[in-house]
Amino acid sequence: MKLTILLFAAFCASAADLPHVTIIATGGTIAGVQKSSTSTTNYKDSELAVDALIDAVPEVKDLAQINGVQFSNIGSENMNTSLLLRLSKLVTTLISNGSAEGIVITHGTDTLEESAFFLDVTYDMSAPVAMVAAMRPSTALSADGPFNIYEAVALASSKTAINRGVMMTLNDRIGSAVYTTKTNTRSVDTFKAVEQGYLGVFNDKTPVFYYYPARAYKKPFFDISGVDSLPKVDILYGHIDSDVTLVNNSISNGAKGIVVACTGDGSLPTTWKEIAKYWTESGVPIMRSSRTGSSYVAPGKDNLTLGEYSYLNSGNYNPQKARILLQLVLNEFGGSNSSLVQKFFDPY
Ligand code: SIN
């Protein structure tokens, strides 16, 4: 009897010593269900509630004291700026009021990188935030969600993850919120940062980092504590025969800035140049990014022929991340000073 009491006391003491990790569930395939265990298509995403996600991985309770929050239950294609503003404030509140020492956010893969990037540039505390998702619904043979959640909790509760901001973890890899992007429609190995690489990997429950904590070069921070909405920024896609009148349509629909997923290293047809220059000089920046999926978009001859910064470039950011950064910059500084806006994208 005495031994049982002692063992129970030792168990309680060690469980109480574990860090507090809050799992915030937003939806996605990780919470998806399909009637057939052999099908990974046409499933219903965002079906399972946060408690079911946690119950599927009881092993997380050996890593941390877990608290679950159901933030939303939506496919990530339905994520939007107003939800992201709320999510970022929730993360900051949970860490600053001491309810959590680490955060896990479950999310759909489709826009995971956008939410991760948004959170990373609006969060400036040292506690780890691990964004996690899955490519296979929870009902699939070899569903990837449960192990991904286990590793995300391991990451969020690890001291070695402190001061690394927001990370993305799937498929045993840890990626930067700034650079990691979805590269494949089907594969569980879809998240990559082709140029910049991964931050680390897992050895069972232990995150193994390749680098000391680092911030992406010139990664900014925006205080959104008093912000309830952000300016609309659209993305247009570059292609043969691309129609420049879409720029005007977008602006008449309320866009305060436009990112173009241009061909190659940010090239645009000559038919676009006068309109892009006109709008950029009128305070609605038109920004060249690239549809290629990786690497830096250089300020090129377009900038030089049209005058310094009359035609902006997204530097290291892909179109979807550049769109978010442009929203935050426009919200704080407006679009009339294009060289100021450009400074947030210049990696030097
Ligand atoms: C989604 O992004 O919500 C659906 C797709 C996925 O999670 O893989």
Boltz pocket constraint, residues with backbone or C-beta under 6 A from the ligand:
constraints:
  - pocket:
      binder: B
      contacts: [[A, 27], [A, 28], [A, 29], [A, 30], [A, 45], [A, 74], [A, 75], [A, 76], [A, 77], [A, 107], [A, 108], [A, 109], [A, 110], [A, 111], [A, 133], [A, 134], [A, 135]]
      max_distance: 6.0
